[in-house]
Amino acid sequence: MLPSASAADLSGYRWKHRVLIVTTTLEQNGNVAASLRQDRPGIIDRDLVVIDLSVHGKRLPHAIRPPAEDLESLRTRYGLGGEPRNAFLLIGKDGGIKARQSGELHLDRLFALIDTMPMRKEEMRSRK
């Protein structure tokens, strides 16, 4: 079972999962949802947990949406507050911020970045 995505325990993912924090605009919510559905095998293979901090639109598929009381705190903590926008933040298993994207979600770019990380290279070797 995955830890919850509250402001207090996001660190519960450390060393177990990479975290992709997502915010979307109402207009782009469907496109982001389609991308997450289409690339689900890659998300699973890379131990990614998707946390949806969007304030508009439908809940994203296979994503954790924190309780309302933690939503704004997490958005502020990761610099995603203010106007609704498409933004994506990759946090590594070590808890460090590895990448930020805005605009369109490019999971292929995030996957390529993850695949260059030493921990991921070891995972790929051990899974063969």
Rosetta constraint file for C-alpha pairs under 8 A:
AtomPair CA 2 CA 13 HARMONIC 7.75 0.50
AtomPair CA 3 CA 9 HARMONIC 7.52 0.50
AtomPair CA 3 CA 10 HARMONIC 7.73 0.50
AtomPair CA 3 CA 12 HARMONIC 5.95 0.50
AtomPair CA 3 CA 13 HARMONIC 6.77 0.50
AtomPair CA 4 CA 9 HARMONIC 7.06 0.50
AtomPair CA 4 CA 10 HARMONIC 7.35 0.50
AtomPair CA 4 CA 64 HARMONIC 7.77 0.50
AtomPair CA 4 CA 66 HARMONIC 7.29 0.50
AtomPair CA 5 CA 9 HARMONIC 6.56 0.50
AtomPair CA 5 CA 10 HARMONIC 5.48 0.50
AtomPair CA 5 CA 51 HARMONIC 7.11 0.50
AtomPair CA 5 CA 64 HARMONIC 6.86 0.50
AtomPair CA 5 CA 65 HARMONIC 7.19 0.50
AtomPair CA 5 CA 66 HARMONIC 5.18 0.50
AtomPair CA 6 CA 10 HARMONIC 6.09 0.50
AtomPair CA 6 CA 66 HARMONIC 5.83 0.50
AtomPair CA 6 CA 67 HARMONIC 7.09 0.50
AtomPair CA 6 CA 70 HARMONIC 5.64 0.50
AtomPair CA 6 CA 71 HARMONIC 7.95 0.50
AtomPair CA 6 CA 74 HARMONIC 7.81 0.50
AtomPair CA 7 CA 70 HARMONIC 5.64 0.50
AtomPair CA 7 CA 71 HARMONIC 7.94 0.50
AtomPair CA 7 CA 73 HARMONIC 6.46 0.50
AtomPair CA 7 CA 74 HARMONIC 5.70 0.50
AtomPair CA 10 CA 14 HARMONIC 7.94 0.50
AtomPair CA 11 CA 95 HARMONIC 6.97 0.50
AtomPair CA 13 CA 17 HARMONIC 5.25 0.50
AtomPair CA 13 CA 18 HARMONIC 7.21 0.50
AtomPair CA 13 CA 19 HARMONIC 7.51 0.50
AtomPair CA 13 CA 93 HARMONIC 7.24 0.50
AtomPair CA 14 CA 18 HARMONIC 7.53 0.50
AtomPair CA 14 CA 92 HARMONIC 7.85 0.50
AtomPair CA 14 CA 93 HARMONIC 5.05 0.50
AtomPair CA 14 CA 94 HARMONIC 5.71 0.50
AtomPair CA 14 CA 95 HARMONIC 5.60 0.50
AtomPair CA 15 CA 93 HARMONIC 4.55 0.50
AtomPair CA 15 CA 94 HARMONIC 5.72 0.50
AtomPair CA 15 CA 95 HARMONIC 7.76 0.50
AtomPair CA 16 CA 47 HARMONIC 7.51 0.50
AtomPair CA 16 CA 93 HARMONIC 6.20 0.50
AtomPair CA 17 CA 47 HARMONIC 5.08 0.50
AtomPair CA 17 CA 48 HARMONIC 5.69 0.50
AtomPair CA 17 CA 49 HARMONIC 6.42 0.50
AtomPair CA 17 CA 92 HARMONIC 7.53 0.50
AtomPair CA 17 CA 93 HARMONIC 5.42 0.50
AtomPair CA 18 CA 46 HARMONIC 7.52 0.50
AtomPair CA 18 CA 47 HARMONIC 5.90 0.50
AtomPair CA 18 CA 48 HARMONIC 4.69 0.50
AtomPair CA 18 CA 49 HARMONIC 6.18 0.50
AtomPair CA 18 CA 90 HARMONIC 7.28 0.50
AtomPair CA 18 CA 91 HARMONIC 5.73 0.50
AtomPair CA 18 CA 92 HARMONIC 4.78 0.50
AtomPair CA 18 CA 93 HARMONIC 4.81 0.50
AtomPair CA 19 CA 48 HARMONIC 5.45 0.50
AtomPair CA 19 CA 49 HARMONIC 4.85 0.50
AtomPair CA 19 CA 50 HARMONIC 5.92 0.50
AtomPair CA 19 CA 51 HARMONIC 7.11 0.50
AtomPair CA 19 CA 89 HARMONIC 7.96 0.50
AtomPair CA 19 CA 90 HARMONIC 5.83 0.50
AtomPair CA 19 CA 91 HARMONIC 5.00 0.50
AtomPair CA 19 CA 92 HARMONIC 6.60 0.50
AtomPair CA 19 CA 93 HARMONIC 7.64 0.50
AtomPair CA 20 CA 48 HARMONIC 6.61 0.50
AtomPair CA 20 CA 49 HARMONIC 6.09 0.50
AtomPair CA 20 CA 50 HARMONIC 4.77 0.50
AtomPair CA 20 CA 51 HARMONIC 6.14 0.50
AtomPair CA 20 CA 88 HARMONIC 6.70 0.50
AtomPair CA 20 CA 89 HARMONIC 5.61 0.50
AtomPair CA 20 CA 90 HARMONIC 4.67 0.50
AtomPair CA 20 CA 91 HARMONIC 6.34 0.50
AtomPair CA 21 CA 50 HARMONIC 5.92 0.50
AtomPair CA 21 CA 51 HARMONIC 4.80 0.50
AtomPair CA 21 CA 52 HARMONIC 6.12 0.50
AtomPair CA 21 CA 53 HARMONIC 6.88 0.50
AtomPair CA 21 CA 88 HARMONIC 5.63 0.50
AtomPair CA 21 CA 89 HARMONIC 5.01 0.50
AtomPair CA 21 CA 90 HARMONIC 6.48 0.50
AtomPair CA 21 CA 91 HARMONIC 7.91 0.50
AtomPair CA 22 CA 50 HARMONIC 7.06 0.50
AtomPair CA 22 CA 51 HARMONIC 6.07 0.50
AtomPair CA 22 CA 52 HARMONIC 4.98 0.50
AtomPair CA 22 CA 53 HARMONIC 5.84 0.50
AtomPair CA 22 CA 54 HARMONIC 6.87 0.50
AtomPair CA 22 CA 86 HARMONIC 7.46 0.50
AtomPair CA 22 CA 87 HARMONIC 5.95 0.50
AtomPair CA 22 CA 88 HARMONIC 4.76 0.50
AtomPair CA 22 CA 89 HARMONIC 6.67 0.50
AtomPair CA 23 CA 52 HARMONIC 6.11 0.50
AtomPair CA 23 CA 53 HARMONIC 5.11 0.50
AtomPair CA 23 CA 54 HARMONIC 4.29 0.50
AtomPair CA 23 CA 55 HARMONIC 7.64 0.50
AtomPair CA 23 CA 80 HARMONIC 7.60 0.50
AtomPair CA 23 CA 84 HARMONIC 7.48 0.50
AtomPair CA 23 CA 85 HARMONIC 6.52 0.50
AtomPair CA 23 CA 86 HARMONIC 5.34 0.50
AtomPair CA 23 CA 87 HARMONIC 5.26 0.50
AtomPair CA 23 CA 88 HARMONIC 6.57 0.50
AtomPair CA 24 CA 28 HARMONIC 6.11 0.50
AtomPair CA 24 CA 29 HARMONIC 5.46 0.50
AtomPair CA 24 CA 32 HARMONIC 7.48 0.50
AtomPair CA 24 CA 54 HARMONIC 5.38 0.50
AtomPair CA 24 CA 55 HARMONIC 7.89 0.50
AtomPair CA 24 CA 56 HARMONIC 7.32 0.50
AtomPair CA 24 CA 57 HARMONIC 7.75 0.50
AtomPair CA 24 CA 84 HARMONIC 6.73 0.50
AtomPair CA 24 CA 85 HARMONIC 5.45 0.50
AtomPair CA 24 CA 86 HARMONIC 4.22 0.50
AtomPair CA 24 CA 87 HARMONIC 6.62 0.50
AtomPair CA 25 CA 29 HARMONIC 5.93 0.50
AtomPair CA 25 CA 54 HARMONIC 7.32 0.50
AtomPair CA 25 CA 56 HARMONIC 6.38 0.50
AtomPair CA 25 CA 57 HARMONIC 7.20 0.50
AtomPair CA 25 CA 84 HARMONIC 5.41 0.50
AtomPair CA 25 CA 85 HARMONIC 5.03 0.50
AtomPair CA 25 CA 86 HARMONIC 5.78 0.50
AtomPair CA 26 CA 56 HARMONIC 5.28 0.50
AtomPair CA 26 CA 57 HARMONIC 4.83 0.50
AtomPair CA 27 CA 57 HARMONIC 7.99 0.50
AtomPair CA 28 CA 32 HARMONIC 6.32 0.50
AtomPair CA 28 CA 86 HARMONIC 7.41 0.50
AtomPair CA 29 CA 33 HARMONIC 6.11 0.50
AtomPair CA 29 CA 57 HARMONIC 5.89 0.50
AtomPair CA 29 CA 58 HARMONIC 7.02 0.50
AtomPair CA 29 CA 60 HARMONIC 7.58 0.50
AtomPair CA 30 CA 34 HARMONIC 6.15 0.50
AtomPair CA 31 CA 35 HARMONIC 6.29 0.50
AtomPair CA 32 CA 36 HARMONIC 6.23 0.50
AtomPair CA 32 CA 60 HARMONIC 7.69 0.50
AtomPair CA 32 CA 104 HARMONIC 7.85 0.50
AtomPair CA 32 CA 105 HARMONIC 6.46 0.50
AtomPair CA 33 CA 37 HARMONIC 6.22 0.50
AtomPair CA 33 CA 60 HARMONIC 5.31 0.50
AtomPair CA 33 CA 61 HARMONIC 6.06 0.50
AtomPair CA 34 CA 38 HARMONIC 6.04 0.50
AtomPair CA 35 CA 39 HARMONIC 6.04 0.50
AtomPair CA 35 CA 105 HARMONIC 7.55 0.50
AtomPair CA 35 CA 107 HARMONIC 7.67 0.50
AtomPair CA 36 CA 40 HARMONIC 5.85 0.50
AtomPair CA 36 CA 43 HARMONIC 8.00 0.50
AtomPair CA 36 CA 60 HARMONIC 7.89 0.50
AtomPair CA 36 CA 61 HARMONIC 6.89 0.50
AtomPair CA 36 CA 62 HARMONIC 7.96 0.50
AtomPair CA 37 CA 61 HARMONIC 6.61 0.50
AtomPair CA 37 CA 62 HARMONIC 7.96 0.50
AtomPair CA 39 CA 43 HARMONIC 6.36 0.50
AtomPair CA 39 CA 107 HARMONIC 7.49 0.50
AtomPair CA 40 CA 44 HARMONIC 6.18 0.50
AtomPair CA 41 CA 45 HARMONIC 6.04 0.50
AtomPair CA 42 CA 46 HARMONIC 6.15 0.50
AtomPair CA 42 CA 111 HARMONIC 7.46 0.50
AtomPair CA 43 CA 47 HARMONIC 6.39 0.50
AtomPair CA 43 CA 48 HARMONIC 5.21 0.50
AtomPair CA 43 CA 49 HARMONIC 7.65 0.50
AtomPair CA 44 CA 48 HARMONIC 6.05 0.50
AtomPair CA 46 CA 111 HARMONIC 7.76 0.50
AtomPair CA 46 CA 114 HARMONIC 7.64 0.50
AtomPair CA 46 CA 120 HARMONIC 7.52 0.50
AtomPair CA 49 CA 63 HARMONIC 7.15 0.50
AtomPair CA 49 CA 64 HARMONIC 7.82 0.50
AtomPair CA 50 CA 62 HARMONIC 7.22 0.50
AtomPair CA 50 CA 63 HARMONIC 4.80 0.50
AtomPair CA 50 CA 64 HARMONIC 6.23 0.50
AtomPair CA 51 CA 63 HARMONIC 5.39 0.50
AtomPair CA 51 CA 64 HARMONIC 4.75 0.50
AtomPair CA 51 CA 65 HARMONIC 5.89 0.50
AtomPair CA 51 CA 66 HARMONIC 7.54 0.50
AtomPair CA 52 CA 59 HARMONIC 7.37 0.50
AtomPair CA 52 CA 60 HARMONIC 6.68 0.50
AtomPair CA 52 CA 63 HARMONIC 5.94 0.50
AtomPair CA 52 CA 64 HARMONIC 5.86 0.50
AtomPair CA 52 CA 65 HARMONIC 4.93 0.50
AtomPair CA 52 CA 66 HARMONIC 7.44 0.50
AtomPair CA 53 CA 65 HARMONIC 6.43 0.50
AtomPair CA 53 CA 66 HARMONIC 7.29 0.50
AtomPair CA 53 CA 71 HARMONIC 6.13 0.50
AtomPair CA 53 CA 74 HARMONIC 7.65 0.50
AtomPair CA 53 CA 75 HARMONIC 6.69 0.50
AtomPair CA 54 CA 84 HARMONIC 7.60 0.50
AtomPair CA 55 CA 84 HARMONIC 7.34 0.50
AtomPair CA 56 CA 84 HARMONIC 7.77 0.50
AtomPair CA 59 CA 63 HARMONIC 7.47 0.50
AtomPair CA 59 CA 65 HARMONIC 7.30 0.50
AtomPair CA 66 CA 70 HARMONIC 6.14 0.50
AtomPair CA 66 CA 71 HARMONIC 5.92 0.50
AtomPair CA 67 CA 71 HARMONIC 6.34 0.50
AtomPair CA 68 CA 72 HARMONIC 7.54 0.50
AtomPair CA 69 CA 73 HARMONIC 7.68 0.50
AtomPair CA 70 CA 74 HARMONIC 6.18 0.50
AtomPair CA 71 CA 75 HARMONIC 6.21 0.50
AtomPair CA 72 CA 76 HARMONIC 6.07 0.50
AtomPair CA 72 CA 81 HARMONIC 7.13 0.50
AtomPair CA 73 CA 77 HARMONIC 6.06 0.50
AtomPair CA 74 CA 78 HARMONIC 6.20 0.50
AtomPair CA 75 CA 79 HARMONIC 6.04 0.50
AtomPair CA 75 CA 80 HARMONIC 4.59 0.50
AtomPair CA 75 CA 81 HARMONIC 4.96 0.50
AtomPair CA 76 CA 80 HARMONIC 5.85 0.50
AtomPair CA 76 CA 81 HARMONIC 5.13 0.50
AtomPair CA 80 CA 87 HARMONIC 7.36 0.50
AtomPair CA 85 CA 102 HARMONIC 7.76 0.50
AtomPair CA 85 CA 103 HARMONIC 7.55 0.50
AtomPair CA 86 CA 102 HARMONIC 5.52 0.50
AtomPair CA 86 CA 103 HARMONIC 5.18 0.50
AtomPair CA 86 CA 104 HARMONIC 6.92 0.50
AtomPair CA 86 CA 105 HARMONIC 7.90 0.50
AtomPair CA 87 CA 100 HARMONIC 7.30 0.50
AtomPair CA 87 CA 101 HARMONIC 5.70 0.50
AtomPair CA 87 CA 102 HARMONIC 4.27 0.50
AtomPair CA 87 CA 103 HARMONIC 6.43 0.50
AtomPair CA 87 CA 105 HARMONIC 7.98 0.50
AtomPair CA 88 CA 100 HARMONIC 5.62 0.50
AtomPair CA 88 CA 101 HARMONIC 4.98 0.50
AtomPair CA 88 CA 102 HARMONIC 6.11 0.50
AtomPair CA 88 CA 105 HARMONIC 7.25 0.50
AtomPair CA 89 CA 97 HARMONIC 7.17 0.50
AtomPair CA 89 CA 98 HARMONIC 7.67 0.50
AtomPair CA 89 CA 99 HARMONIC 5.82 0.50
AtomPair CA 89 CA 100 HARMONIC 4.60 0.50
AtomPair CA 89 CA 101 HARMONIC 6.53 0.50
AtomPair CA 90 CA 97 HARMONIC 5.95 0.50
AtomPair CA 90 CA 98 HARMONIC 5.44 0.50
AtomPair CA 90 CA 99 HARMONIC 5.11 0.50
AtomPair CA 90 CA 100 HARMONIC 6.42 0.50
AtomPair CA 90 CA 110 HARMONIC 7.79 0.50
AtomPair CA 91 CA 95 HARMONIC 5.79 0.50
AtomPair CA 91 CA 96 HARMONIC 5.46 0.50
AtomPair CA 91 CA 97 HARMONIC 4.45 0.50
AtomPair CA 91 CA 98 HARMONIC 5.50 0.50
AtomPair CA 91 CA 99 HARMONIC 7.33 0.50
AtomPair CA 92 CA 96 HARMONIC 5.47 0.50
AtomPair CA 92 CA 97 HARMONIC 6.36 0.50
AtomPair CA 92 CA 98 HARMONIC 6.12 0.50
AtomPair CA 99 CA 110 HARMONIC 7.84 0.50
AtomPair CA 101 CA 105 HARMONIC 7.30 0.50
AtomPair CA 106 CA 110 HARMONIC 6.62 0.50
AtomPair CA 107 CA 111 HARMONIC 5.91 0.50
AtomPair CA 108 CA 112 HARMONIC 6.11 0.50
AtomPair CA 109 CA 113 HARMONIC 6.21 0.50
AtomPair CA 110 CA 114 HARMONIC 6.11 0.50
AtomPair CA 111 CA 115 HARMONIC 6.03 0.50
AtomPair CA 112 CA 116 HARMONIC 6.59 0.50
AtomPair CA 113 CA 117 HARMONIC 6.93 0.50
AtomPair CA 114 CA 120 HARMONIC 6.53 0.50
AtomPair CA 115 CA 120 HARMONIC 5.67 0.50
AtomPair CA 115 CA 121 HARMONIC 6.36 0.50
AtomPair CA 116 CA 120 HARMONIC 7.03 0.50
AtomPair CA 116 CA 121 HARMONIC 6.73 0.50
AtomPair CA 117 CA 121 HARMONIC 6.23 0.50
AtomPair CA 118 CA 122 HARMONIC 6.30 0.50
AtomPair CA 119 CA 123 HARMONIC 6.29 0.50
AtomPair CA 120 CA 124 HARMONIC 6.17 0.50
AtomPair CA 121 CA 125 HARMONIC 6.28 0.50
AtomPair CA 122 CA 126 HARMONIC 6.12 0.50
AtomPair CA 123 CA 127 HARMONIC 6.10 0.50
AtomPair CA 124 CA 128 HARMONIC 6.51 0.50
